[in-house]
Every structure is written in C-alpha cells, then in structure tokens.
C-alpha cells in the first residue's frame, strides 16, 4: 500500500512538473513571438521613417536646384506642388510629397511614406518647413538695422543695448521677466510689440500693429554659403575643415589664433579650456555651440574674440543655429553674427560686446540680464554679406507622426 501511495504521489508530482513546463514553454514561445513582432514592427517603422525623410530631402533639393520649383518658391506666395515616388529604393516602398508656400521663401512640406512587406504595412508622416532668406542688399534692407529677424524676437530677463541702429522683427517682439531693451533708434515689429509690466523698451520710436504706424517690411538678408560662385563663403575660405578636424584643432590647443575665413563643414562645438581668436570669420555649415560643455568642470570656460582684419567677411556665421550656453566667457567681437535658423542665448549665457550687427530667422534671449551690447557698423555687415547670387534652403520646425 505504501509503495502504491508513493507511486501515486510521484505520478501527480510528475504531472504537475510537466504541466508547469508546458505553461512556461507556452509563455516563452508567446514572448518570443511577441518580441519578434515588435522587432519587425520597429524595423518597418524605422525604414518608413528614413523613406519619408528621403522625401523631405528630395523636396529641399528640388527647391534648391530645380529651376521651376525654385522660381515658384521664391516668387509665388500661393505656390503648391505634389510629387509621388513608387519603389524609389526597393519594391514595396513609396512616398508622396505635398508642398505649399505660406509666404515667399517659406513653404510647408508634408511627406507621407508607405512600406508594404507581404501583408504588413507601415506609414509615417513628416511635416517640416522649408526656409530661405529673401532679402537682398540692393534693396537697402540693412540700413541702420542692428538686429534683424525674419520671425520673432523673444526676450526674457534680457539686457540689450543697441548704439547707432534700430531693431526689426518680421513678426513679434516679446518681452518678459523684467527685460530691458535700450535702442538708440527705432524698435520695429511687423506684427506686435508686447511689453508687460516690469519690462521696458527705450527707443526713439516704436513701430508695429499695436504701436502704429507699422513699419515697412524688411526681409532677412541673404548670404551665400557654398554655391559655385567665387564670392560664396566657401570659395572665399582660407581654410576648410571637417567638423572632426576642427574639433581636434580646438581640443589640442588651449590658445589658438586663426586668420582669414575659416569654414567648417559641419557643426562647431567649443570645448572647455580654449582661448580662440579669429582675425576674420568663423563659419559653420551646421550649428555653432558656445558654452554648452560643462565637462571637465575643473577646466576654464572657453573664450572667443573675433577681430576685423579690414577686408573680407568677418564674424560668427552658421547655416543653422548659434547656441550660447552658460559655460563660457564674454564674447568680444567685430563683425556679423548670422544664423540662418536661430540664435539662442540661454540662462546665464555670456556677455556679448559686438561691433557690427546680428541677423537671424528667430532670436531667443533668456540670459538672466547678462548684457548684449551692439555698436552698429553697416560697412562690416554689408562687406560680410556680400552680393548673394544663391542662398541655401534649410528645413526647420520638424514634426512627425507614426501609424
């Protein structure tokens, strides 16, 4: 009897163990299948995203290089166009493009990418804006304008002093958090100037929709970065570096002086413990980041001085953004600060002493009252801009969805 009881117990235990193993095996198999589906879905999603980005890049290329698209983009405020591509790189791929101007040199681009593999489908939608500066020197747009933006100027805790010039925003001038703007001539905005309690603008005149009369419109002035024209910044360059070459140059020198027009193909990020003097112009084919690096914290902040050699372009120029962070020393500069997309001075970004001017699509200053002092110099600005025969088109305000 005892032997039979033991055998019965063993049988029950064996069945329980086998049942548990079957359940665990089923769970593991389900987990593997689910993970494989997730992995495939993610792979399809990534592939569709890059397919959609290819549509964005083709659109930018056509606006920049196709004679019809370029002309419509620059001259027709109501221009619209569509484009469809089937199997652009392999079977089952497609994307469609819809472009519509919101104003001259400013177009909304919507690209929808599709990927079909068997019974599986993936779709991504990317929206962005194509932008090109439209102002030309021949129109006299630079006259007495020390700060010129195509869109908003946003000031929070800002201390701006402009001598010998005016400021102009192609949209709004917005003040907040006790900002103080002192302008020797006019403060102008195509739309509104908003001055809340605690902030102030001291200027000879305010011109906007809410401080009539509104000013005459000014376009952001063009600059030729890298066309085939001999007067483009790239063709005027005395030295051309890749971003890694220039990064190594800064890393390996605690004190460095560069002469002439220095063109970097890519982004420029200033490391700590660099004292850089440029007798000419420092140009990035991407972003310029100054004061963004806090490590190694025991090393000194970077410092930047730009001097006017008396001829040729002079200043700090970026095809996309100039970002000024808190980990930097004062910028002492003669020349033009130019960013085709945005200039942003963050909390406790460095003081700026500038002889020349500042041009960008959008300006954001929230630097906790560290002063930005500008002595307007039109000759430096016009000499640096040159006569642009071609201006780059960039994409901004990127937005995407997936489904």
GIJO-V637438 format. One record per residue. N is the residue number from 1. PHI is phi in degrees with one decimal (999 if undefined). OMEGA is omega in radians with two decimals (999 if undefined). D_LAST is the distance of its C-alpha to the last C-alpha in Angstrom with 1 decimal. Layout:
BEGIN
<<N:PHI:OMEGA:D_LAST> <N:PHI:OMEGA:D_LAST>>
END
This chain:
BEGIN
<<1:999:3.13:66.6> <2:-61.7:-3.14:65.3> <3:-63.8:3.11:64.1> <4:-64.8:3.11:62.3> <5:-61.4:3.13:60.6> <6:-63.6:3.13:59.4> <7:-64.0:3.12:58.0> <8:-64.6:3.11:56.2> <9:-63.9:3.13:54.7> <10:-62.1:3.13:53.6> <11:-62.6:-3.14:52.0> <12:-63.3:3.12:50.1> <13:-61.6:3.14:48.9> <14:-62.8:3.12:47.9> <15:-63.7:3.12:45.9> <16:-63.4:3.13:44.2> <17:-62.5:3.13:43.4> <18:-64.2:3.11:42.1> <19:-62.8:3.12:40.0> <20:-62.9:3.13:38.6> <21:-65.3:3.11:37.9> <22:-63.1:3.14:36.2> <23:-63.4:3.14:33.9> <24:-64.1:3.13:33.2> <25:-63.5:3.11:32.6> <26:-63.6:3.11:30.1> <27:-63.1:-3.13:28.3> <28:-62.9:3.13:28.3> <29:-63.2:3.10:27.1> <30:-61.9:3.12:24.2> <31:-62.2:-3.13:23.4> <32:-63.1:-3.14:23.5> <33:-63.4:3.14:21.3> <34:-63.5:3.13:18.7> <35:-62.4:3.12:18.9> <36:-65.8:3.10:18.8> <37:-64.6:3.11:15.5> <38:-62.4:-3.14:14.0> <39:-63.0:3.11:15.7> <40:-64.0:3.13:14.5> <41:-61.0:3.11:10.8> <42:-64.1:3.12:11.5> <43:-62.8:3.11:13.6> <44:-63.2:-3.12:11.1> <45:-63.0:3.13:8.7> <46:-63.1:-3.14:11.9> <47:-62.1:3.13:13.2> <48:-67.5:3.11:10.4> <49:-60.9:-3.13:10.9> <50:-67.8:3.05:14.6> <51:-63.4:3.12:14.4> <52:-66.6:3.09:12.9> <53:-62.3:3.08:15.6> <54:-61.7:3.08:18.1> <55:-64.7:3.09:17.5> <56:-61.5:-3.10:18.3> <57:-65.4:3.09:21.4> <58:-64.7:3.13:22.5> <59:-63.2:3.12:22.4> <60:-60.9:3.13:24.5> <61:-62.3:-3.11:26.8> <62:-66.4:3.10:27.4> <63:-63.1:-3.09:28.1> <64:-81.0:-2.94:30.5> <65:-123.5:3.13:32.1> <66:-79.4:-3.01:31.8> <67:-60.1:-3.12:34.9> <68:-68.7:-3.14:33.4> <69:-61.9:-3.11:30.1> <70:-62.7:-3.13:32.1> <71:-64.6:3.13:34.7> <72:-64.3:3.13:32.3> <73:-59.9:-3.04:30.4> <74:-90.4:-2.98:33.7> <75:-123.7:-3.06:35.7> <76:-116.5:-3.07:33.6> <77:-66.1:-3.14:31.9> <78:-107.0:-3.09:30.1> <79:-62.2:3.03:28.9> <80:-138.4:3.11:25.7> <81:-154.2:3.06:24.5> <82:-132.2:3.14:21.7> <83:-155.2:3.12:21.3> <84:-124.8:3.08:19.5> <85:-126.2:3.07:19.7> <86:-109.9:3.12:19.6> <87:49.8:-3.08:20.0> <88:-66.2:-3.12:20.8> <89:-124.8:3.07:21.3> <90:-158.9:-3.10:21.0> <91:-62.9:3.09:20.3> <92:94.8:3.14:16.8> <93:-100.7:3.02:15.6> <94:-161.7:2.96:15.3> <95:-148.4:3.11:14.5> <96:-124.8:-3.05:15.7> <97:-125.1:3.00:17.3> <98:-127.2:-3.10:18.6> <99:-121.3:3.08:21.4> <100:-145.4:3.11:23.5> <101:-69.6:2.96:26.4> <102:-98.6:2.99:26.8> <103:-165.7:-3.13:30.3> <104:-63.3:3.12:32.3> <105:72.8:-3.11:30.8> <106:-146.2:-3.04:27.6> <107:-131.6:3.01:24.5> <108:-85.8:3.13:20.9> <109:-117.7:3.04:18.6> <110:-120.4:3.14:15.1> <111:-118.6:3.12:13.7> <112:-115.6:3.13:10.8> <113:-105.2:3.12:10.6> <114:-124.1:3.06:10.2> <115:-134.7:3.11:11.4> <116:-123.0:3.07:13.2> <117:-130.4:-3.06:15.4> <118:64.3:3.12:17.4> <119:-92.0:-3.09:15.5> <120:-92.8:3.09:12.3> <121:-132.6:3.09:9.5> <122:-137.0:3.12:6.8> <123:-139.8:3.04:5.6> <124:-131.1:3.07:6.2> <125:-121.2:3.11:8.3> <126:-121.9:3.06:11.5> <127:-117.0:3.09:14.4> <128:-151.5:3.12:17.9> <129:-122.9:3.01:21.5> <130:-92.0:-3.08:24.2> <131:-132.6:3.03:27.5> <132:-142.1:3.05:31.1> <133:-61.2:-3.03:34.3> <134:-115.2:-3.05:36.5> <135:-74.5:3.10:39.9> <136:-122.4:-3.11:42.9> <137:-60.2:-3.09:46.1> <138:-60.5:3.11:48.2> <139:-82.8:3.11:47.1> <140:74.5:-3.02:48.6> <141:-65.7:-3.05:45.4> <142:-80.7:-2.95:46.5> <143:-54.7:3.07:49.7> <144:56.6:-3.13:50.3> <145:-100.7:-3.07:46.6> <146:-78.7:3.04:46.3> <147:-127.0:-3.11:42.7> <148:-128.4:3.09:40.4> <149:-124.9:3.10:36.7> <150:-79.2:-3.13:34.4> <151:-119.2:-3.03:32.4> <152:-77.9:2.77:33.3> <153:-110.9:3.13:35.9> <154:-115.9:-3.12:35.2> <155:-119.4:3.07:38.1> <156:-134.7:-3.06:38.2> <157:60.2:-3.04:41.4> <158:-101.3:3.09:42.3> <159:-132.0:-3.03:45.8> <160:-114.7:3.12:46.0> <161:-127.3:-3.11:49.3> <162:-117.5:3.11:49.6> <163:-109.2:3.04:53.1> <164:78.8:-3.11:54.0> <165:-157.2:3.11:50.8> <166:-113.5:2.98:48.2> <167:-126.9:-3.11:44.5> <168:-140.7:3.05:41.9> <169:-114.7:3.12:38.3> <170:-73.2:3.05:36.3> <171:-134.2:-3.09:34.6> <172:-112.0:2.85:35.8> <173:-109.5:-3.07:38.2> <174:-116.2:3.09:37.2> <175:-110.8:3.04:39.6> <176:-158.0:3.04:39.3> <177:51.6:3.00:41.0> <178:61.9:3.09:44.5> <179:-69.2:3.10:43.7> <180:-126.8:-3.12:46.8> <181:-116.4:-3.11:46.5> <182:-115.4:-3.06:49.9> <183:-122.8:-3.08:50.0> <184:-65.9:-3.14:53.3> <185:-107.3:-3.01:52.3> <186:-99.0:2.89:49.5> <187:-112.3:-2.98:46.1> <188:-127.3:3.07:43.9> <189:-141.7:-3.14:40.4> <190:-66.4:3.12:39.0> <191:-111.4:-3.03:37.5> <192:-124.8:2.91:38.8> <193:-117.8:-3.10:40.8> <194:-108.0:-3.10:40.1> <195:-122.7:-3.14:42.9> <196:-76.9:3.10:42.7> <197:-57.6:3.12:45.7> <198:95.8:3.08:46.7> <199:-109.5:-3.09:45.4> <200:-154.2:2.94:47.4> <201:-124.2:3.08:47.7> <202:-107.4:-3.11:51.2> <203:-143.0:3.12:51.4> <204:-66.5:-3.13:54.0> <205:-161.1:3.00:51.6> <206:-111.6:3.14:48.1> <207:-132.5:3.12:46.4> <208:-171.0:3.09:43.1> <209:-60.9:-3.12:42.1> <210:-93.7:2.96:43.4> <211:-129.1:-3.03:46.4> <212:-66.1:0.09:47.6> <213:-83.1:3.08:48.2> <214:-67.9:-3.09:44.8> <215:-75.4:2.96:45.2> <216:-64.8:-3.10:44.9> <217:-67.2:3.04:41.5> <218:-124.4:3.08:41.2> <219:-94.3:3.03:38.6> <220:-61.5:-3.05:37.5> <221:-73.9:-3.13:39.8> <222:-78.4:2.96:38.7> <223:-142.8:-3.09:39.5> <224:-91.8:-3.12:39.4> <225:-77.7:-2.86:37.9> <226:-147.1:3.08:37.9> <227:-74.1:3.11:38.8> <228:-76.5:-3.13:41.7> <229:-61.4:-3.12:44.1> <230:-62.1:-3.14:46.9> <231:-95.0:3.04:46.5> <232:-64.4:-3.13:42.8> <233:-60.1:3.14:42.5> <234:-62.6:-3.11:41.6> <235:-76.8:3.04:44.7> <236:-88.1:-3.00:46.9> <237:-64.3:3.02:45.9> <238:-83.2:3.08:48.7> <239:-138.8:3.07:46.4> <240:-123.1:-3.12:42.9> <241:-122.7:2.84:41.1> <242:-75.5:-3.13:37.8> <243:-64.8:3.13:36.0> <244:-70.7:3.10:37.2> <245:-63.9:-3.12:40.8> <246:-71.4:3.09:41.0> <247:-61.3:3.10:39.6> <248:-64.8:3.12:42.3> <249:-61.3:3.14:44.9> <250:-70.3:-3.11:44.1> <251:-65.9:-3.02:44.0> <252:-94.3:3.14:47.3> <253:-137.9:3.10:49.3> <254:-80.4:3.07:50.0> <255:-137.3:-2.98:51.8> <256:-145.0:3.05:50.8> <257:-121.4:3.12:52.0> <258:-119.8:-3.09:50.3> <259:-118.5:3.08:51.8> <260:93.0:-3.13:50.4> <261:-93.3:-3.10:46.9> <262:-108.8:-3.07:44.5> <263:-114.3:-3.13:41.2> <264:-112.5:-3.14:38.4> <265:-83.2:-3.09:35.6> <266:136.9:-3.11:32.8> <267:-85.3:3.00:32.8> <268:-120.1:3.03:35.9> <269:-123.8:-3.12:36.1> <270:-77.5:3.04:39.5> <271:-78.7:3.03:40.6> <272:-73.9:3.06:43.2> <273:61.1:3.02:46.9> <274:-130.9:3.05:46.8> <275:-111.1:-3.02:49.2> <276:-107.2:3.01:48.1> <277:-118.9:3.10:50.2> <278:-119.2:3.04:49.2> <279:-96.0:-3.05:51.8> <280:151.3:-3.07:49.5> <281:-127.4:3.04:45.7> <282:-112.8:-2.97:42.9> <283:-125.7:3.08:39.8> <284:-117.3:3.07:36.3> <285:-79.5:3.12:33.8> <286:-144.4:-3.13:31.1> <287:-101.5:2.96:31.6> <288:-118.4:-3.14:34.9> <289:-115.3:-3.10:34.8> <290:-123.7:3.14:38.2> <291:89.1:-3.13:38.9> <292:-92.2:-3.03:35.6> <293:-99.1:3.11:37.2> <294:-105.6:-3.12:39.1> <295:-110.8:-0.09:39.9> <296:-75.4:-2.97:42.6> <297:-65.2:-3.11:43.6> <298:-79.8:3.09:47.4> <299:-87.1:-3.06:47.3> <300:-72.9:3.08:48.0> <301:-66.7:3.08:45.4> <302:-69.6:3.04:45.0> <303:-132.4:-3.06:47.0> <304:-137.3:3.04:46.7> <305:-128.9:3.08:49.4> <306:-123.9:-3.09:49.1> <307:-112.4:3.09:52.3> <308:-86.0:3.12:53.1> <309:-77.7:3.10:55.2> <310:101.7:3.09:56.4> <311:-152.9:3.10:54.6> <312:77.2:3.13:51.1> <313:-63.0:3.11:47.8> <314:-147.6:3.09:47.8> <315:142.7:-3.13:45.1> <316:-122.3:-2.91:41.7> <317:-133.9:-3.14:39.0> <318:-132.5:3.10:35.3> <319:-71.4:3.12:32.8> <320:-120.8:-3.00:30.1> <321:-117.0:2.90:31.0> <322:-116.3:-3.10:34.2> <323:-112.0:-3.12:33.7> <324:-111.1:-3.12:36.9> <325:-103.7:-3.03:37.0> <326:-84.0:-3.04:39.7> <327:-92.5:-3.08:41.0> <328:-157.8:3.07:43.2> <329:-92.2:-3.13:46.6> <330:-54.0:3.02:47.5> <331:-93.6:3.04:46.6> <332:-109.3:-2.89:49.7> <333:-150.2:2.89:48.9> <334:-110.9:3.12:50.3> <335:134.2:-3.09:47.9> <336:-108.9:2.93:44.5> <337:-96.2:-3.01:41.4> <338:-133.2:3.03:38.6> <339:-134.2:-3.06:34.8> <340:-64.7:3.12:32.7> <341:-101.7:-2.96:29.8> <342:-150.8:2.91:31.1> <343:-111.6:-3.10:34.2> <344:-130.6:3.08:33.6> <345:-109.9:-3.05:36.6> <346:-82.9:-3.10:35.6> <347:-51.9:3.14:37.7> <348:57.9:2.98:41.2> <349:-66.7:-2.93:40.4> <350:-70.2:2.94:43.6> <351:-60.3:3.08:46.2> <352:-128.9:3.01:46.2> <353:-113.2:-2.96:49.4> <354:-125.6:2.94:48.6> <355:-108.8:-3.06:50.9> <356:150.8:-3.14:48.9> <357:-173.5:-3.05:45.7> <358:-138.3:-3.14:41.9> <359:-134.3:3.12:39.3> <360:-162.3:3.05:35.5> <361:-70.2:-3.13:32.5> <362:-143.2:-3.13:32.2> <363:-119.5:3.10:34.6> <364:-127.6:3.14:34.0> <365:-124.9:3.08:37.1> <366:-139.2:-2.90:37.2> <367:-103.3:2.99:39.9> <368:57.4:2.97:42.1> <369:72.1:3.00:45.0> <370:-69.0:-2.95:45.6> <371:-71.7:2.92:47.2> <372:-115.6:-3.07:45.9> <373:-107.6:-3.10:49.0> <374:-123.8:2.96:48.9> <375:-102.1:-3.03:52.0> <376:-64.0:3.10:50.9> <377:-136.9:-3.06:52.1> <378:-67.3:-3.10:51.2> <379:-61.3:3.11:52.9> <380:-62.7:-3.12:50.7> <381:-62.5:-3.09:47.6> <382:-66.5:3.12:48.6> <383:-64.6:-3.11:49.8> <384:-73.9:3.12:46.6> <385:-65.9:-3.06:44.4> <386:64.6:3.07:46.6> <387:-101.3:-3.04:46.0> <388:-76.9:3.04:42.4> <389:-89.1:3.12:42.1> <390:-153.7:3.12:38.4> <391:-125.5:-3.07:35.9> <392:-69.8:3.01:32.5> <393:-106.1:3.11:29.1> <394:-123.2:3.05:26.6> <395:-102.3:-3.08:23.0> <396:-135.0:3.04:22.7> <397:52.8:-3.09:20.5> <398:-73.3:3.12:17.3> <399:-143.7:-3.11:14.0> <400:-146.8:3.00:10.4> <401:-141.6:-3.07:6.9> <402:-133.9:3.04:3.8> <403:-162.9:999:0.0>>
END
